[in-house]
Amino acid sequence: MDPTVTAQAASDNMPFIQRAFEEGGGVMYVILFIALITVFLVIERFLTLKNLGIDKKDFTDNIFGMILRGDLRQAISFCDARQVPLTNVVKAGLVQVMNKRPDEEVQVAMDAAALKEGPRLEGWTSFLAVTGNVAVLAGLLGTIMGMIKSFRAVAAADPAEKAMELSKGISHALNCTAFGLVVAIVSIVAYGYFQLRIQRAENDVTETSMSLLNLVASNRDKLKE
């Protein structure tokens, strides 16, 4: 039996992923490394944002009720019970209120706390955009290498083997392109999703801090230490 036919039959019997890596060459493993980084970042960001989240309505209902009753110490202790960006920003403002600082200083304290909490929310999210772009470029590199390999093989091959060598090079190129695009799509979609969640969390912080300042300004006479 023709060895070429035997090799082709063996390749056809391989699982799809194994065959793709076999045909795609070394660049496929580079893209796989990028894919593993992407998966790690997605899991890390999902768990981190979940842990940093809090039910805003439940929190504000409780904390504003305590403020209206004038119990600042209880409100601060309530914030300490769950240290996430929203509660930390509110606590920063409440500490200034308890110290009888003017409204301007209360706002400055909350703004400073919000800036400090921003990096906790952002984390490594921006790297998902990087892995998406690098995956596309790695796939393009594999495509170019596959085409170079294909044309070199065709130039040196016997006429009977030219079609097979050309198909090997094209297969190398397309496997790298497809894998790179899949990783890039996952990275970019995850990046957009996490950016949306981060923006919502930041909006909650801004909205709650403004509501807190207005509540404190209109109820200063009820507040006690």
C-alpha positions as CSV (number, residue, x, y, z in Angstrom):
1,M,0.0,0.0,0.0
2,D,1.2,3.5,-0.8
3,P,2.7,5.0,2.4
4,T,1.1,8.4,1.6
5,V,-2.3,6.9,1.5
6,T,-1.6,5.0,4.8
7,A,-0.6,8.3,6.5
8,Q,-3.6,10.1,5.1
9,A,-5.9,7.3,6.4
10,A,-4.3,7.5,9.9
11,S,-4.7,11.3,9.9
12,D,-8.4,10.9,9.0
13,N,-9.0,8.6,11.9
14,M,-7.5,11.0,14.5
15,P,-9.8,13.0,16.8
16,F,-10.6,16.4,15.4
17,I,-8.5,18.4,18.0
18,Q,-5.5,16.1,17.7
19,R,-5.6,16.3,13.9
20,A,-5.9,20.1,14.1
21,F,-2.8,20.3,16.2
22,E,-1.0,17.8,14.1
23,E,-1.7,19.7,10.9
24,G,-1.3,23.2,12.5
25,G,2.2,22.8,13.7
26,G,4.1,24.6,16.5
27,V,2.0,27.9,16.3
28,M,-1.0,25.9,17.5
29,Y,0.7,25.4,20.9
30,V,1.5,29.1,21.1
31,I,-2.2,29.8,20.6
32,L,-3.0,27.1,23.1
33,F,-0.9,28.9,25.7
34,I,-2.7,32.1,25.0
35,A,-6.0,30.3,25.3
36,L,-5.0,28.9,28.8
37,I,-4.1,32.5,29.9
38,T,-7.5,33.6,28.6
39,V,-9.4,30.9,30.5
40,F,-7.5,31.7,33.7
41,L,-8.3,35.4,33.4
42,V,-12.0,34.8,32.7
43,I,-12.3,32.5,35.7
44,E,-10.3,34.9,38.0
45,R,-12.3,37.9,36.9
46,F,-15.7,36.2,37.2
47,L,-14.9,35.0,40.8
48,T,-13.4,38.3,41.8
49,L,-16.3,40.4,40.6
50,K,-18.7,38.0,42.2
51,N,-17.0,38.4,45.5
52,L,-16.8,42.2,45.2
53,G,-20.5,42.5,44.4
54,I,-23.3,43.3,46.8
55,D,-27.0,43.8,46.6
56,K,-27.1,47.6,46.3
57,K,-30.8,48.0,47.2
58,D,-30.6,45.9,50.3
59,F,-27.4,47.6,51.4
60,T,-28.7,51.2,50.8
61,D,-32.0,50.4,52.5
62,N,-30.2,49.2,55.6
63,I,-27.5,51.9,55.7
64,F,-29.8,54.8,55.0
65,G,-32.2,53.5,57.7
66,M,-29.4,53.6,60.2
67,I,-28.4,57.1,59.1
68,L,-32.0,58.4,59.4
69,R,-32.0,56.9,63.0
70,G,-28.8,58.8,63.6
71,D,-26.7,55.7,64.4
72,L,-23.4,56.3,62.6
73,R,-21.4,53.7,64.5
74,Q,-23.8,51.0,63.6
75,A,-23.7,52.1,60.0
76,I,-19.9,52.0,59.9
77,S,-20.0,48.5,61.6
78,F,-22.5,47.4,58.9
79,C,-20.0,48.5,56.2
80,D,-17.2,46.7,57.9
81,A,-19.1,43.4,57.9
82,R,-18.7,43.2,54.1
83,Q,-15.6,45.0,52.7
84,V,-16.4,45.5,49.0
85,P,-15.9,48.7,46.9
86,L,-19.4,50.0,47.6
87,T,-19.3,49.5,51.3
88,N,-15.7,50.9,51.6
89,V,-16.6,54.1,49.8
90,V,-19.7,54.6,51.9
91,K,-17.7,53.9,55.1
92,A,-15.1,56.6,54.1
93,G,-17.9,59.1,53.9
94,L,-19.5,58.0,57.2
95,V,-16.2,58.3,59.0
96,Q,-15.9,61.9,58.0
97,V,-19.5,62.6,58.9
98,M,-18.9,61.1,62.4
99,N,-15.9,63.4,62.7
100,K,-18.2,66.3,62.0
101,R,-16.4,67.3,58.8
102,P,-18.2,69.5,56.2
103,D,-19.9,68.1,53.2
104,E,-17.1,68.9,50.9
105,E,-14.6,66.8,52.9
106,V,-17.2,64.0,53.0
107,Q,-17.4,64.0,49.2
108,V,-13.6,64.2,48.9
109,A,-13.2,61.2,51.2
110,M,-15.6,59.1,49.2
111,D,-14.1,60.2,45.9
112,A,-10.6,59.1,47.1
113,A,-12.0,55.8,48.3
114,A,-13.7,55.2,44.9
115,L,-10.3,55.9,43.2
116,K,-8.7,53.4,45.5
117,E,-11.3,50.7,44.8
118,G,-11.2,51.2,41.1
119,P,-8.1,48.9,40.5
120,R,-9.8,46.1,42.5
121,L,-12.7,46.1,40.1
122,E,-10.5,46.5,37.0
123,G,-7.9,43.9,38.0
124,W,-6.5,42.0,35.0
125,T,-9.6,42.7,32.8
126,S,-7.6,44.8,30.2
127,F,-5.3,41.8,29.6
128,L,-8.3,40.0,27.9
129,A,-8.1,42.6,25.1
130,V,-4.4,41.9,24.9
131,T,-4.9,38.1,24.6
132,G,-7.6,38.6,22.0
133,N,-5.3,40.7,19.8
134,V,-2.3,38.4,20.3
135,A,-4.4,35.3,19.5
136,V,-5.3,36.9,16.1
137,L,-1.7,37.8,15.4
138,A,-0.5,34.3,16.3
139,G,-3.1,32.8,14.1
140,L,-2.0,35.1,11.3
141,L,1.6,34.1,11.9
142,G,0.6,30.5,11.6
143,T,-1.2,31.2,8.4
144,I,1.8,32.9,6.8
145,M,4.1,30.1,8.0
146,G,1.8,27.5,6.5
147,M,1.7,29.3,3.2
148,I,5.5,29.7,3.1
149,K,5.8,26.0,3.9
150,S,3.3,25.1,1.3
151,F,5.0,27.1,-1.5
152,R,8.4,25.8,-0.6
153,A,7.2,22.2,-0.6
154,V,5.4,22.6,-3.9
155,A,8.5,24.1,-5.5
156,A,10.7,21.2,-4.4
157,A,8.2,18.4,-4.9
158,D,7.6,16.0,-7.8
159,P,4.6,16.9,-9.9
160,A,2.7,14.0,-8.5
161,E,3.1,15.2,-4.9
162,K,2.5,18.9,-5.4
163,A,-1.2,18.7,-4.7
164,M,-0.7,16.9,-1.4
165,E,2.1,19.3,-0.3
166,L,-0.1,22.3,-1.2
167,S,-3.0,20.9,0.8
168,K,-0.8,20.3,3.9
169,G,0.4,23.9,3.8
170,I,-3.1,25.2,3.4
171,S,-4.3,22.9,6.2
172,H,-1.6,24.3,8.5
173,A,-2.6,27.8,7.7
174,L,-6.4,27.4,8.2
175,N,-6.0,25.5,11.5
176,C,-3.9,28.3,13.0
177,T,-6.3,30.9,11.7
178,A,-9.4,29.2,13.0
179,F,-7.9,28.5,16.5
180,G,-6.6,32.0,16.8
181,L,-10.0,33.5,15.9
182,V,-11.8,31.2,18.4
183,V,-9.5,32.3,21.2
184,A,-9.8,36.0,20.1
185,I,-13.6,35.9,20.1
186,V,-13.7,34.4,23.6
187,S,-11.3,37.0,24.9
188,I,-13.0,40.0,23.3
189,V,-16.5,38.9,24.4
190,A,-15.3,38.2,27.9
191,Y,-13.6,41.6,28.0
192,G,-16.8,43.4,26.9
193,Y,-18.9,41.5,29.5
194,F,-16.5,42.3,32.4
195,Q,-16.2,45.9,31.3
196,L,-20.0,46.1,31.5
197,R,-20.1,44.6,35.0
198,I,-17.3,46.9,36.2
199,Q,-19.0,50.0,34.8
200,R,-22.2,49.0,36.5
201,A,-20.4,48.6,39.8
202,E,-18.7,52.0,39.4
203,N,-22.1,53.6,38.6
204,D,-23.5,52.0,41.8
205,V,-20.7,53.5,43.8
206,T,-21.2,57.0,42.3
207,E,-25.0,56.9,42.7
208,T,-24.9,55.7,46.3
209,S,-22.2,58.2,47.4
210,M,-24.3,61.0,46.0
211,S,-27.4,59.8,47.7
212,L,-25.5,59.4,50.9
213,L,-24.2,62.9,50.7
214,N,-27.6,64.4,50.1
215,L,-29.1,62.3,53.0
216,V,-26.4,63.4,55.4
217,A,-26.7,67.1,54.3
218,S,-30.4,67.1,55.0
219,N,-30.2,65.1,58.3
220,R,-27.2,66.5,60.1
221,D,-29.3,67.5,63.1
222,K,-30.3,63.8,63.7
223,L,-26.8,62.3,63.5
224,K,-25.0,61.2,66.6
225,E,-21.7,59.5,67.2
